[in-house]
């Protein structure tokens, strides 16, 4: 059996998957963030409760916001107490077994590659269009992370073909770069562009309601958003040419996103042709925790006995 933890800024979700990927245990807990010690103790307690709920061996995998750097320390996490901590090493020493830890976008991608929308494809590129914009890369059901742990981080490339006349003023990203894709195609990027165009604050659902009512300004912002997304995805096709692109996150649930998107991407692909399927994730919000469980099972000798 496979135990996966999806650790976010507000909750920790634990799931145990059976042999066929069936969920046989699921619990959610609040994420303590006041100190690294409190956070670590909570994670250990969650794992212990899950192990006590079943009989038999378990593998363990975790998805976190942030990445494990080459030094073994966590970086770029919005759970600030995690940054610069040897979380993976501490957990392995405490449990006495190997533990797989990677970022949440990687977990999403692995989940969809294993038994989700990307099942049966060799090269799967996963995209999360949520508050931010993450990505991951799977080849033959194995995550590719790279020596810098940056594989799939397409959201922090510059938006292709940026022009202020069509995309607005340049935008500084929190990462220190300019015009990162995340600042345009994330949910918060769509909301920012809507405000810049209309001087009105609106959430993504509110924007979509106005589009449905035929509001011209909202429709223009949406058309620009889809063009930006197409440009960004075309850069992935030109670089990796994956067998499938799977979209997750809140914006992936918008039906209006998909009609004609492949054709839009083709306009920016070398040769102006694109046969890459661009599909919605099968497991939705559950992909993160499912991917963590699958990841743990891929580690050799990664076994704990309940």
Secondary structure, 3 states (H helix, E strand, C coil): CEEEEEECCCEEEEEEECCCCCEEEEEEEECCCCCHHHHHHHHHHHHHHHHHHCCCEEEEEEEECCEECCCCCEECCCCHHHCCCCHHHHHHHHHCCCCEEEEHHHHHHHHHHHHCCCCCCCEEEEEEECCCEEEEEEECCEECCCCCCCCCCHHHCECCCCCHHHHCCCCECCCCCECECHHHHCHHHHHHHHHHHHCCCCCHHHHHHHHHCCCHHHHHHHHHHHHHHHHHHHHHHHHCCCCEEEEECHHHHCHHHCCCHHHHHHCCCCCCCCCCEEEECCCHHHHHHHHHHHHHHCCCCCCEEC
